Amino acid sequence: MQDLAERVAEVRGRIAEAVRRGGHGQAVRLVAVTKTHGPETVAAVHACGVEDVGENRVQEALDKQAMVTMPVRWHLIGHLQRNKVKALDRFWLFHGLDSSRLADAVDESGRRRGRPIDLLVQVNVVGEASKGGFEPADIAREGERMLGCAGIRVVGAMAMAPLDADERELRRVFTGARDACAALRAAGHPATELSMGMSGDYEIAVEEGATIVRLGTVLFGERH
């Protein structure tokens, strides 16, 4: 972590250049993905000015939250089982709403707590069998349905590109996610956030309009 500040600065610079190249003019939130790293990593990245932290697994996140005292915004970026939706009370934003059944469960939890849960709808642009999410053709219909869910607030869309995607396919995925976000907005949701881009493809994602990038390896090195 000795050169973490330099890595953060370099990433922010690359993001700024990608915004310029893409021409969307958006602000981009950097989410540091700290899965498999301890709470000291959260402290270190927070000291570098990064206030958003992403975790893939609920229990690992809750354990880490109990040991972190600095004010960070916690993002749940992995798959969520329906029997764990109550844990969303502990997160600032949920990135992975990937099914109608999960939407209903999260909606019920939000209604019970008396405050809607902010989330992003996951779109599976290229139909990867290994990933969850809605097909692009279903986004408009699902967006209409979720207007009746008072317990959730759809603030945007999220997508993940295939690990072996070339630039053409990356842009296809990211453009598809941007279109999905627009469809959610057209349905009446306050959908302005677009979470896409990880360590290997975040610059292209930003060029295509990402407002949130989820970065781990480029900040902390390879996980062991």
N, C-alpha and C positions, 0 to 999 in steps of 0.2 A: 504493500500500500504506500510505499515511500514516494512513488511518482504519481499518486492518484490525482492530486490537484492538477498536474500537467495533463494527464489523460482527460480529465473533465474539461479543461480549457480547450484542448484540441478538438474534442467531440463537439463542444458548443460552437467552435469556429467552423467545423465542417457542416454542422446543422445550418448555421447562418448562410454559408455559401450555397447549400442545397436549396434553401428558401429563395435565395436570389435567382438561382438557375431555374427553379420551377415556376416562379412568377405568381404564386398564390398569395404571397404576402402574409402568411399565417404566423402566429406565435406558436412555438413548439415546446411542449413540456417534456423534460427528460426524466424518465422513470428508471431508477437504478434497480436492477433485478438482483436481489441479494440471496436467492435460494441457495442452499448448501453453505452459505457463509454465516458466521456468527453475528451477534449484535454489535460487536466492535466494528464490523464493516459498515453497518448502518451509521454508527457514530462518525466514522471516518468520511463517508461520502457526504453526510450532513455538514461536516466541517468544511467541505469544499463547496458548499452552497447548493447542494442538491437536496430538495425538500420532499421529493416523491420517491417512495420505495415500493417495489413490486415483489410479490411472493406468489408462487404457484400452488402451494399446498396450505390449506387452512390451518392445520395443527402446527406446522412449522412456523407460520406467521404469528399465531396466537402466543406460542412459546416465546418468540422473539420480542413481540410487543410487550410482554411482561418484564423484559429486561432492558427495554429502551426507554430513556427518559426524555430525549429531545423531541420537539414537536414536528414529526414528519407526517406526511399524508400517505396512508397505506392503500395500495392497490392490490386487488386480488385478480391475477392475470391468468390463472389456470382454470381447469374444469372444476365445477362445483356440483357435488351431489345434493339432491333435493333435501336429504335429511340434515344438511348442514347450513341451510339458508339463514338460520338465525345468526350465524357468525358474521353475516354481512353488516351487522351493527358496528363491527369493529373496523370496517374499511371505508375509505373515502369514496372509492369507485370500484365497481365490479366490471371487469372487461369481457367476461365470457358467457353472456346469455346465449345458449346454443340450442334451445328447444322450447317448444310451446309449453310442455309440461313443467320445465324449470321456470318459465315465465310465470305460470300460475302459482307455483310454490313461493317464488320471491314476492309476487304481488300480495299473497296472503300474509307473508311475514311483514311486509311494509305496512299493510293495513292494520295489523295487530299493534305495531309499534306507534302508529299514528303519524308516520312521516314516510314519504316515498323513498325508495332505495334508488340511488343514481346508478345507472348501468349503461353498458354498451352492448349492442346486438352483434354477435359474432356471425360473420358471413363466410361461407365456404365457397369461394369464387370458382375454383377449378374442380370442385367435387372430390377432394381427397378423401378416400375411405378412412384414413387414419386420423382425420380431424373432424370435430363436430362443427356445428353451425348451420345456419339456414342457407338454402340455395338462393342465389340472386332473384330467381323468379318468384320466390315466396316472400320476399322482404316487404313488398307493398301490402300484401294481404295481411301478413303478420303485424305490420305496423298499424294497420287499421284496427285489428283485433286488440292490440295492446293499448289503444286509446281508452279502452274501458277498464284498464287496470289502474286503479287509483293508488295502489301500493308501490308502483314503480315509476321511475322517470327516465325515459330513454333519451340520453344525451348524445348519442352518436353510435358509431359502428366500429368494429374491430375485425382485423383479418391477419392471418399468418400465411406467408408464402411457403411453398415447398422448399425444403432445405437444398435441393439440387437445382433449383430454378435458375435459368439464365436471365439476362436482363429483360428480354422480351416478355417472358412469362411473369417476372416480377412486376413489370409495369401493367400487365394484364390483371394481375391480382389486385394491385393497389388502385388501379382505375375502377375496377369492379367494386371495391370497398367504398370508394368515393361516391360512386353512383348509388350504392345502397344507402349511404348516409343521406344523400339528397332525397331518396325515396322516403326515408323515415321522416325527413323534414317536411316533405310534401304532404305526408299523411297527418301532420299536425304536431309532431314531437319537436322538442327543443334540441334537435340533433345537430350539434356543431362540432363535436369532437370526433376525430378519426385516429384510432390507435392502430398503428401498423409500422413495421420496421423494427428489426432487431440488429444485433451487432454486425451481421454480414451484409445487410441490405438497407440500413436505415437512411443512407443518403438518397437512394432512389425513392424510398418511401416518402421522404420529406419533399423531394422534387414533385411527387404526385399528390401532395397536399396533406400529409400526416400532421396532426396537431399533437400527437403523443408518440414518443418512441420508447421502446422497452429494451434497455441495454444492460447486459451483464458482462460478457466476455471482454468486450472492448474496454471496459473500465477496470475489471478485476482480474483479467487473465483467464486461462482455461481452468475449468473446474476439475477436481481430481476425485 
